């Protein structure tokens, strides 16, 4: 039998008061932070869910930021490509006017001055800088100028003019994560956007006796192709054509050399990744040379950029070559304009995909926020009610203690 003494009753009252004080402090902390869980031990199961939901919300927030970065870049890129389209449309107007035979040589020279200014605007657009301060059309070499102009003497000109424009970027793509296991590829390489014609390489080296000597790997426009020892030129051609890259390979019927031609307007990018197959076929120089200007001297190259086209128009106007303006040059201008419009449509399509990724991330973020609120947010009404109940219990406990302490030994000595 437990003997209930005054000390025992006092200890029970003190314990209850401390317990109530702890609950009041915990509720005050919850009300102050608006969070139900102050420590993991408050609700281990809910705390585990909360940590996972918060981690997911952080990832979704990053996905949204990534998609917005892509969207902003494509918005700016589309603006520069659209301006380039307008420039090429004006270039075409000047070419048509120059080819109709109604203008004198002095008039053509005056037109050439405007064409040269339009060329400079095109180069400025191709070297445009995006929202993040990097070059838009330089592939993954975003700290470099995408295109570099070289000047020299041009017949009929009074001062040095731009004679060539070379691509200094890369064909690398930036893959940015916009969802779990989902990426958007940022492909804005200038040597495809600002190209006018299909590029063709014709080798003069007889390849009929060629054979791959060791396990090799070549890269054409970024697509890697494996070659096995013993593969002859026909096997190489077959593997290139089956690789899915935008290049068609064939054997030249006259020179018996390997021919390569892009299936759309772009510059060829050739590399020997392992071995020396392309070098042995006399297509490129040794691997120490960087593409795209590593083409062998024995290879005939045709198909240039829109800069080459505009330069050709300007030079034809300066020399008064009306026949060239109305033939080859005008056709090349049309090809370049068509390619710019195609690339502009691709950029617009990629922008829409980025917008869809943003919308999806925002929806997922809302769902994650609701899950976090369900597990971790405080039910304010219930917390206030519990606080009032604890206050009532505390007052009742203090009242009971007061009545208990009224009795003492002196009450029984009267």
C-alpha positions as CSV (number, residue, x, y, z in Angstrom):
1,X,0.0,0.0,0.0
2,X,1.3,3.4,-1.0
3,X,1.2,6.0,1.8
4,X,0.1,9.4,0.4
5,X,2.0,12.0,2.4
6,X,2.1,15.8,1.9
7,X,5.5,15.4,0.2
8,X,4.1,12.9,-2.3
9,X,1.2,15.2,-3.2
10,X,3.6,18.1,-3.5
11,X,5.9,16.1,-5.9
12,X,2.9,15.1,-8.0
13,X,1.7,18.7,-8.3
14,X,5.2,19.9,-9.2
15,X,5.6,17.2,-11.9
16,X,2.2,18.1,-13.4
17,X,3.1,21.8,-13.4
18,X,6.5,21.1,-15.2
19,X,4.8,18.9,-17.7
20,X,2.2,21.5,-18.5
21,X,4.9,24.2,-18.7
22,X,6.8,22.0,-21.3
23,X,3.6,21.5,-23.4
24,X,3.0,25.3,-23.3
25,X,6.6,26.0,-24.4
26,X,6.3,23.5,-27.2
27,X,3.0,25.1,-28.4
28,X,4.5,28.6,-28.2
29,X,7.4,27.4,-30.4
30,X,5.0,25.9,-32.9
31,X,2.9,29.0,-33.0
32,X,6.0,31.1,-33.4
33,X,7.4,29.1,-36.3
34,X,4.1,27.9,-37.8
35,X,5.6,24.4,-37.9
36,X,4.1,21.4,-36.3
37,X,7.4,19.5,-36.1
38,X,10.0,21.1,-33.9
39,X,12.1,18.0,-33.6
40,X,12.3,14.7,-35.4
41,X,11.0,12.9,-32.3
42,X,7.8,14.9,-32.4
43,X,6.5,12.6,-35.2
44,X,9.3,10.4,-36.8
45,X,7.1,9.1,-39.7
46,X,5.9,12.6,-40.6
47,X,9.4,14.0,-40.2
48,X,10.7,11.4,-42.7
49,X,8.0,12.3,-45.2
50,X,8.7,16.0,-44.7
51,X,12.5,15.6,-45.4
52,X,11.7,13.8,-48.7
53,X,9.1,16.3,-49.8
54,X,11.4,19.3,-49.0
55,X,14.2,17.6,-51.0
56,X,11.8,17.1,-53.9
57,X,10.6,20.7,-53.8
58,X,14.2,21.9,-53.9
59,X,14.9,19.8,-57.0
60,X,11.7,21.0,-58.7
61,X,12.6,24.6,-58.0
62,X,16.0,24.0,-59.7
63,X,14.2,22.4,-62.7
64,X,12.1,25.5,-63.1
65,X,15.1,27.8,-62.9
66,X,16.9,25.7,-65.5
67,X,13.9,25.8,-67.9
68,X,13.7,29.5,-67.4
69,X,17.3,29.9,-68.3
70,X,16.8,27.9,-71.5
71,X,13.7,29.9,-72.3
72,X,15.4,33.2,-71.9
73,X,18.3,32.1,-74.1
74,X,16.1,30.9,-76.8
75,X,14.0,34.1,-76.7
76,X,17.1,36.2,-77.2
77,X,18.5,33.8,-79.9
78,X,15.3,33.9,-81.8
79,X,15.4,37.7,-81.8
80,X,18.9,37.7,-83.4
81,X,18.0,35.0,-85.9
82,X,14.9,36.9,-86.9
83,X,16.9,40.1,-87.4
84,X,19.4,38.1,-89.5
85,X,16.4,36.9,-91.6
86,X,15.4,40.5,-92.2
87,X,19.0,41.4,-93.2
88,X,19.1,38.5,-95.7
89,X,15.8,39.5,-97.2
90,X,17.3,43.0,-97.8
91,X,20.4,41.4,-99.3
92,X,18.2,39.4,-101.6
93,X,16.4,42.6,-102.7
94,X,19.7,44.2,-103.6
95,X,20.8,41.0,-105.4
96,X,17.6,41.0,-107.5
97,X,18.0,44.7,-108.3
98,X,21.7,44.2,-109.2
99,X,20.9,41.3,-111.5
100,X,18.3,43.0,-113.6
101,X,20.9,44.8,-115.8
102,X,19.4,48.2,-115.3
103,X,22.1,49.7,-113.2
104,X,25.5,51.1,-114.1
105,X,28.8,49.9,-112.5
106,X,28.8,53.0,-110.2
107,X,25.3,52.1,-109.0
108,X,26.4,48.6,-108.3
109,X,29.3,49.9,-106.3
110,X,26.9,52.0,-104.2
111,X,24.8,48.8,-103.6
112,X,28.0,47.0,-102.6
113,X,28.5,49.6,-99.9
114,X,25.1,48.7,-98.4
115,X,25.8,45.0,-98.8
116,X,29.1,45.4,-96.9
117,X,27.2,47.1,-94.0
118,X,24.6,44.3,-93.9
119,X,27.5,41.8,-93.8
120,X,28.9,43.6,-90.7
121,X,25.4,43.4,-89.0
122,X,25.2,39.7,-89.7
123,X,28.6,39.1,-88.1
124,X,27.4,41.2,-85.1
125,X,24.3,39.0,-84.8
126,X,26.4,35.8,-85.0
127,X,28.6,37.0,-82.1
128,X,25.6,38.0,-80.0
129,X,25.8,37.7,-76.2
130,X,23.0,36.0,-74.3
131,X,21.4,36.9,-70.9
132,X,24.1,35.0,-69.0
133,X,27.0,37.0,-70.7
134,X,28.1,34.2,-73.0
135,X,28.1,33.8,-76.8
136,X,24.8,32.5,-78.0
137,X,26.0,30.8,-81.2
138,X,29.4,29.5,-80.2
139,X,28.3,26.0,-79.1
140,X,30.0,25.1,-75.8
141,X,32.9,27.5,-76.4
142,X,30.8,30.3,-75.1
143,X,33.7,32.5,-74.0
144,X,35.0,32.8,-77.5
145,X,33.8,34.8,-80.5
146,X,31.6,32.6,-82.5
147,X,32.8,34.0,-85.8
148,X,36.0,35.8,-86.6
149,X,36.3,38.1,-89.7
150,X,39.5,38.5,-91.7
151,X,40.1,41.6,-93.9
152,X,42.1,42.1,-97.1
153,X,42.2,43.7,-100.5
154,X,39.2,43.3,-102.7
155,X,39.2,44.3,-106.4
156,X,37.2,47.5,-106.9
157,X,37.3,48.6,-103.3
158,X,39.0,51.7,-102.0
159,X,39.9,50.2,-98.6
160,X,40.4,46.8,-97.0
161,X,37.2,44.8,-96.6
162,X,36.1,41.6,-94.9
163,X,37.2,38.7,-97.1
164,X,36.3,35.7,-95.0
165,X,34.5,34.8,-91.8
166,X,35.5,31.7,-89.9
167,X,33.7,29.8,-87.2
168,X,35.6,29.7,-83.9
169,X,33.0,27.9,-81.7
170,X,32.1,24.2,-81.3
171,X,29.3,21.9,-82.1
172,X,28.9,20.8,-78.5
173,X,25.4,20.8,-77.0
174,X,24.5,21.8,-73.4
175,X,22.0,19.3,-71.9
176,X,20.2,20.9,-69.0
177,X,18.0,18.9,-66.6
178,X,14.4,20.2,-66.5
179,X,12.7,17.2,-64.8
180,X,13.6,13.8,-63.2
181,X,15.7,12.0,-65.9
182,X,14.6,14.6,-68.5
183,X,16.9,17.1,-70.3
184,X,16.5,19.8,-72.8
185,X,19.4,20.1,-75.3
186,X,20.6,23.6,-76.2
187,X,22.0,23.3,-79.8
188,X,22.7,26.8,-81.2
189,X,25.9,26.1,-83.1
190,X,26.7,29.0,-85.4
191,X,28.1,26.8,-88.2
192,X,24.6,25.3,-88.8
193,X,22.4,28.4,-88.1
194,X,24.5,30.8,-90.2
195,X,25.3,28.4,-93.1
196,X,23.9,28.8,-96.6
197,X,24.5,25.6,-98.4
198,X,25.0,21.9,-98.0
199,X,28.8,21.4,-97.7
200,X,30.4,18.8,-99.9
201,X,33.9,17.2,-99.6
202,X,35.4,15.4,-102.6
203,X,38.6,13.5,-102.0
204,X,41.1,13.0,-104.9
205,X,42.8,10.1,-103.1
206,X,41.9,6.6,-104.4
207,X,40.4,4.7,-101.5
208,X,39.5,1.4,-103.2
209,X,42.4,-0.4,-101.5
210,X,41.9,1.2,-98.1
211,X,41.4,-1.0,-95.0
212,X,41.1,-0.1,-91.3
213,X,44.2,-1.4,-89.6
214,X,43.0,-1.3,-86.0
215,X,39.9,-0.7,-83.9
216,X,39.0,2.9,-84.6
217,X,36.5,5.6,-83.9
218,X,35.6,8.6,-86.0
219,X,33.2,11.5,-85.3
220,X,31.1,13.2,-87.9
221,X,29.2,16.3,-86.8
222,X,29.4,15.0,-83.2
223,X,28.2,11.4,-83.9
224,X,30.8,8.8,-83.0
225,X,31.1,5.8,-85.4
226,X,33.1,2.7,-84.5
227,X,35.1,0.9,-87.1
228,X,36.6,-2.6,-86.9
229,X,40.0,-3.9,-88.3
230,X,39.5,-5.0,-91.9
231,X,36.7,-2.6,-92.7
232,X,37.2,-1.3,-96.3
233,X,35.9,2.0,-97.7
234,X,32.5,0.5,-98.6
235,X,32.1,-0.6,-94.9
236,X,33.1,2.9,-93.8
237,X,30.6,4.4,-96.2
238,X,27.8,2.1,-95.0
239,X,28.5,2.8,-91.3
240,X,28.5,6.6,-91.9
241,X,25.2,6.4,-93.7
242,X,23.6,4.2,-91.0
243,X,24.8,6.4,-88.1
244,X,21.9,8.8,-88.3
245,X,24.2,11.8,-88.6
246,X,23.3,14.5,-91.1
247,X,25.9,13.4,-93.7
248,X,25.7,11.2,-96.8
249,X,28.9,9.3,-97.8
250,X,29.7,7.9,-101.2
251,X,32.6,6.8,-103.4
252,X,33.4,9.2,-106.2
253,X,33.0,7.5,-109.5
254,X,35.9,9.3,-111.1
255,X,38.6,9.8,-108.3
256,X,37.5,6.7,-106.4
257,X,37.9,8.8,-103.3
258,X,35.5,9.2,-100.3
259,X,32.9,11.9,-100.8
260,X,31.0,13.4,-97.9
261,X,28.0,15.7,-98.2
262,X,25.7,17.2,-95.5
263,X,22.0,16.5,-95.8
264,X,21.1,20.1,-94.8
265,X,22.9,23.5,-94.7
266,X,25.7,23.1,-92.2
267,X,29.5,22.9,-91.9
268,X,31.1,19.5,-91.7
269,X,32.9,18.7,-88.4
270,X,35.2,15.7,-88.8
271,X,37.5,14.1,-86.2
272,X,39.6,10.9,-85.7
273,X,38.7,10.0,-82.1
274,X,40.7,6.8,-82.1
275,X,43.0,5.7,-84.8
276,X,43.6,7.6,-88.1
277,X,40.9,6.5,-90.5
278,X,39.8,9.9,-91.9
279,X,43.5,11.0,-92.1
280,X,44.4,7.8,-93.9
281,X,41.6,8.4,-96.3
282,X,43.1,11.8,-97.0
283,X,39.9,13.6,-95.8
284,X,41.5,15.5,-92.9
285,X,44.9,16.4,-91.8
286,X,46.5,14.7,-88.7
287,X,44.6,14.8,-85.4
288,X,46.6,17.7,-84.2
289,X,44.5,20.0,-86.3
290,X,41.2,21.2,-84.8
291,X,38.0,21.0,-86.8
292,X,36.4,22.4,-88.8
293,X,39.5,23.7,-90.5
294,X,41.4,20.4,-90.6
295,X,40.3,19.4,-94.1
296,X,43.1,17.9,-96.2
297,X,44.5,20.1,-98.9
298,X,43.8,17.4,-101.4
299,X,40.0,17.7,-100.8
300,X,37.8,19.9,-102.8
301,X,35.3,21.8,-100.6
302,X,32.1,23.4,-101.7
303,X,29.2,24.9,-99.9
304,X,29.7,28.0,-97.7
305,X,28.2,30.1,-95.0
306,X,25.8,33.0,-95.5
307,X,28.8,35.3,-94.9
308,X,30.5,33.7,-97.9
309,X,27.3,34.3,-99.9
310,X,27.1,38.0,-98.9
311,X,30.8,38.5,-99.5
312,X,30.4,37.0,-103.0
313,X,27.5,39.3,-103.7
314,X,29.4,42.4,-102.6
315,X,32.5,41.4,-104.7
316,X,30.4,40.7,-107.8
317,X,28.8,44.1,-107.5
318,X,32.2,45.7,-107.1
319,X,33.4,44.0,-110.2
320,X,30.2,44.5,-112.1
321,X,29.6,40.8,-112.7
322,X,25.9,40.8,-113.3
323,X,25.7,37.3,-114.5
324,X,27.2,35.9,-111.3
325,X,24.8,37.9,-109.2
326,X,21.8,36.6,-111.0
327,X,23.0,33.0,-111.0
328,X,25.1,31.3,-108.4
329,X,25.0,34.1,-105.8
330,X,21.2,34.6,-105.8
331,X,20.7,30.9,-105.5
332,X,23.0,30.7,-102.6
333,X,21.2,33.6,-100.9
334,X,17.9,31.8,-101.2
335,X,19.4,28.7,-99.7
336,X,20.8,30.7,-96.8
337,X,17.5,32.5,-96.2
338,X,15.7,29.1,-96.2
339,X,18.1,27.7,-93.7
340,X,17.8,30.7,-91.4
341,X,14.0,30.3,-91.4
342,X,14.3,26.6,-90.7
343,X,16.7,27.3,-87.7
344,X,14.4,30.0,-86.5
345,X,11.5,27.5,-86.4
346,X,13.6,25.0,-84.5
347,X,14.5,27.7,-81.9
348,X,10.8,28.6,-81.6
349,X,10.0,24.9,-81.1
350,X,12.6,24.5,-78.4
351,X,11.3,27.7,-76.7
352,X,7.9,26.1,-76.5
353,X,9.3,22.9,-75.0
354,X,11.1,25.1,-72.4
355,X,7.8,26.8,-71.6
356,X,6.1,23.5,-71.1
357,X,8.9,22.4,-68.8
358,X,8.3,25.6,-66.8
359,X,4.6,25.0,-66.5
360,X,5.2,21.4,-65.4
361,X,7.7,22.4,-62.8
362,X,5.3,25.1,-61.4
363,X,2.6,22.5,-61.1
364,X,4.9,20.0,-59.4
365,X,6.1,22.8,-57.1
366,X,2.6,23.5,-56.0
367,X,2.0,19.8,-55.3
368,X,5.2,19.6,-53.3
369,X,4.2,22.7,-51.3
370,X,0.9,21.1,-50.4
371,X,2.6,17.9,-49.3
372,X,5.0,19.8,-47.1
373,X,2.1,21.8,-45.6
374,X,0.2,18.6,-44.9
375,X,3.1,17.0,-43.0
376,X,4.8,20.0,-41.4
377,X,2.5,23.0,-41.1
378,X,0.7,23.8,-37.9
379,X,-3.1,23.6,-37.5
380,X,-3.4,27.1,-36.0
381,X,-7.0,26.7,-34.7
382,X,-6.2,23.4,-33.0
383,X,-3.0,24.9,-31.5
384,X,-4.8,27.9,-30.0
385,X,-7.5,25.6,-28.6
386,X,-4.8,23.3,-27.0
387,X,-3.1,26.4,-25.6
388,X,-6.3,27.5,-23.9
389,X,-6.9,24.0,-22.5
390,X,-3.4,23.8,-21.1
391,X,-3.9,27.2,-19.5
392,X,-7.2,26.0,-17.9
393,X,-5.5,22.8,-16.6
394,X,-2.6,24.9,-15.2
395,X,-5.0,27.2,-13.4
396,X,-6.9,24.2,-12.0
397,X,-3.6,22.6,-10.8
398,X,-2.5,25.8,-9.1
399,X,-5.9,26.1,-7.4
400,X,-5.7,22.6,-6.1
401,X,-2.2,23.2,-4.8
402,X,-3.3,26.3,-3.0
403,X,-6.0,24.6,-1.2
404,X,-3.7,21.7,-0.3
405,X,-1.1,24.1,1.2
406,X,-3.7,25.9,3.3
407,X,-3.5,22.9,5.8
408,X,-0.5,22.7,8.1
409,X,0.5,21.3,11.6
410,X,-0.6,24.6,13.2
411,X,-4.2,23.9,12.1
412,X,-4.2,20.8,14.4
413,X,-2.5,22.5,17.4
414,X,-5.3,25.0,18.0
